[in-house]
Amino acid sequence: MIYLDNNATTRPLPEVVDAMTAALACWGNPSSKHALGEEAKRLLAGARAQVAALVDAQPVELIFTSGASESNHHALLGALRRPGAPQRVILSAIEHSGYLKSALQLRQQGVEVVLLDVDGAGRIRPESLQHALHEDAALVSVMAANNETGVLQPVETLAELARGRGVPVHVDATQMVGKLPLSFSRWHVDLVSFSAHKFHGPKGVGALLIRKGLSWPVLLGGQQERARRGGTENLPGIAGFAAAARHAMASQVAEAARLASLREGLESVLARIPGCVIHGRAARRLPNTTSLSIAGLSAEKILGELARAGICASSGAACSSGGSDPSHVLLAMGVEPALALGAVRLSLGSDTDAHQLSRLAEVLQSMCHSQPMPEAALG
């Protein structure tokens, strides 16, 4: 099997599984004031420091959550609950579909939700934010890297504009953490969300960074996580999170270069397929992500042929009760609906090699009756 769906989730590393297994033996409650509790508390503190180091944050700024979705909602709803907060939030039109849907539902409660435009390459337009900031807002929330196209966003520029108006900034860095170096301190933002399973950690555990000194409402009451999130901590998941963070710190720069080289070789081959469009190719992107459409082919047909060849990929379209809708990300970029509906995302990972991508290219080319390209073309 060839797995090219790493933006959806990644295979846990052996050291992650080992760390989680070892943590199961450390079964005390970190809040208990006895030897077993203190042992668990030390493990929790060490893991917090390791995950914080990955994103250049202070351990006191990091709270553990069930994942980025919870962290995103904590940021969004917390902003609206701050004393005197205007009931107005600003997001980009290309946020993750689940998060965007939840935000838009707030309109039913009287919250004004402003969506920022993107350019044809999928980059948030700073001038769009500048215009939106003519009125006060409770939060500016943008993603660091798009989950469908991999396009990197101008976080520092956007944060500077928001700071100038005194508006808190939240960044969904789910797709970026573990793939490219990230500095919470240098971004000068207020909150950052991410998940472990996007970079070879376990599912069901994530984090929210809250800038030190920032007063932010509690969403889940309790004494844990500095009284910001109640509930006994998922210590095995957190231990696995820390192991994934350690691995990423040691390998992400070299791995990013390797994946970028593979991806560029793949795209140079795919570009020769008649009617093939690679979305966001003109922008800086995550090194592992390609979003493509082939004119005249539906995503369902492409994914079906790939599946029969033992290749795992995903569609760029969000499923709805009536079938499939075109990707909201691609529509925001100005891609024609028919082409957006046929988008497929290929996301490379640590197991990806040139031979696998050569096989992928052969399958795609065979669907278009093209001549196969040699594996050497993939670098």
Secondary structure as GFF3:
##gff-version 3
##sequence-region A 1 379
A	DSSP	beta_strand	2	3	.	.	.	ID=ss1
A	DSSP	alpha_helix	14	25	.	.	.	ID=ss2
A	DSSP	alpha_helix	35	54	.	.	.	ID=ss3
A	DSSP	three_ten_helix	59	61	.	.	.	ID=ss4
A	DSSP	beta_strand	62	65	.	.	.	ID=ss5
A	DSSP	alpha_helix	68	81	.	.	.	ID=ss6
A	DSSP	beta_strand	88	92	.	.	.	ID=ss7
A	DSSP	alpha_helix	97	105	.	.	.	ID=ss8
A	DSSP	three_ten_helix	106	109	.	.	.	ID=ss9
A	DSSP	beta_strand	112	116	.	.	.	ID=ss10
A	DSSP	alpha_helix	126	132	.	.	.	ID=ss11
A	DSSP	beta_strand	139	143	.	.	.	ID=ss12
A	DSSP	alpha_helix	155	164	.	.	.	ID=ss13
A	DSSP	beta_strand	169	172	.	.	.	ID=ss14
A	DSSP	alpha_helix	184	187	.	.	.	ID=ss15
A	DSSP	beta_strand	191	195	.	.	.	ID=ss16
A	DSSP	three_ten_helix	196	199	.	.	.	ID=ss17
A	DSSP	beta_strand	206	210	.	.	.	ID=ss18
A	DSSP	alpha_helix	224	227	.	.	.	ID=ss19
A	DSSP	alpha_helix	235	270	.	.	.	ID=ss20
A	DSSP	beta_strand	276	279	.	.	.	ID=ss21
A	DSSP	beta_strand	289	294	.	.	.	ID=ss22
A	DSSP	alpha_helix	299	308	.	.	.	ID=ss23
A	DSSP	beta_strand	311	312	.	.	.	ID=ss24
A	DSSP	beta_strand	314	315	.	.	.	ID=ss25
A	DSSP	beta_strand	318	320	.	.	.	ID=ss26
A	DSSP	beta_strand	323	325	.	.	.	ID=ss27
A	DSSP	alpha_helix	328	332	.	.	.	ID=ss28
A	DSSP	alpha_helix	337	341	.	.	.	ID=ss29
A	DSSP	beta_strand	344	347	.	.	.	ID=ss30
A	DSSP	alpha_helix	354	367	.	.	.	ID=ss31
A	DSSP	three_ten_helix	375	378	.	.	.	ID=ss32
###
